[in-house]
Amino acid sequence: MHFDQLLAQAATLGSGSMQFPANWCQGRTAFGGLSAALLYQAIRQHVDSDRRLLSLSTNFVGPLLAERDFTIQVEVLRTGKNSSQVMAKITQDKQIVVLTQACFGARRASNVHVDVSKNMTLKPVDERHMLPYQKGIMPEFFQHVALCPQQGGMPFSGVDTSHLGGWMRFKDTPQGMNEAHIIALTDAWPPTLLQMYKQPAPASSMSWYLEFVREPQLNPDDWLGFEAITHHCKDGYGLEDGCIWSSRGELLALTRQTVALFD
């Protein structure tokens, strides 16, 4: 099923339920970028279109299972003059499995301006280095996402760096590219610490925070850049920071997640 079809279902779900196919899984649960994007898409329907997404905070409480009904509930916490705060949750088998809170803001006049202090270090994308999908080795959702790594190593390769970077896009071009697509693509990369493992072992995202620097203006087939590094890891938990770039080198969003390690 195409990503846009799943978004369309989430946008019109109301009080009903939906499912997703197993080829959108990461292990036994839904690919985290998918579940966060579905929640965002449901939330977006409750917010005025002139308010852009500022931040999205997602907690993965439990596994979201494929080919089984789940519901999305949206609660508008507050709509003020300049901002909106909205919460949404996915419930499956009477248990909350994913929880998201989003903050939206209206444009306001201000004399304060600070330019972006970061610069993208990625080289132009080279599609010859796109990772091929390998069934049984890669997560199922890799059938839908194209990654072209440039920085760091492959998972379980035992490298001595936590820096990871490259280019990403959907294999099946969407009708448009908005925040929901960026949310999903950002989570397609493995945690930066997996490349430091010397043998296969799991890692799990516990909480994930995205801040959008600007409203994206992208073509449906654009590649997006990703650069991330782990600032700290101890006692089985790592803190990862990253940047999402347009192909023109514009900073689109900042990402941060807490990852649990099981090495």
C-alpha angles and dihedrals in degrees: 000000000000117000091238090057091056091048090051091053092050091049093056100031098111109160094341132092137245141190137209129214123255092248088076092061132114103202109316096336136063117278101268094230089058096052092046091048092050091052091048091050091052091047093049091065090064097051129076112258092234090067115082127210111265101173142356123199118192131184120194101214100172142341119300105212126216125242092017127107119260134171134219120215120192125198122187103216096187140345112198135173093276108012144038128207117199133176128199135178138191116224124193126174088358092301129110107239105168129025127189136180121193132193122205129187138195120229113263133185114255136165092210115096129167120181121227108275096201129083128201114244098189121118120229113290117270110199091198087076095054111133112248118227111252113193114227092016103059127046113272094245090066085084087076103038130067118209127185107189120206106161130046128007142286120278114279093013095122097233119165097232133077093200112116130175147151145113131302142185141145117278090218104053112237123226090250139352116242138148093288091059092047090050092053096044094048091060093049091086117086118245108281091239095062090078089061092058113103093206136020114288133145131263126185133204109231102177132006131193127191127187119192114216095190141001104269119245103187141149115243093246097044120131115231124212124230128192123171141163136183112241097189140006127178139142093014099308130100133193114215129191127189148165131228116211137189117234086257091060097256115147106239104171147350121229132199129175141173112226128197114215126210102184 
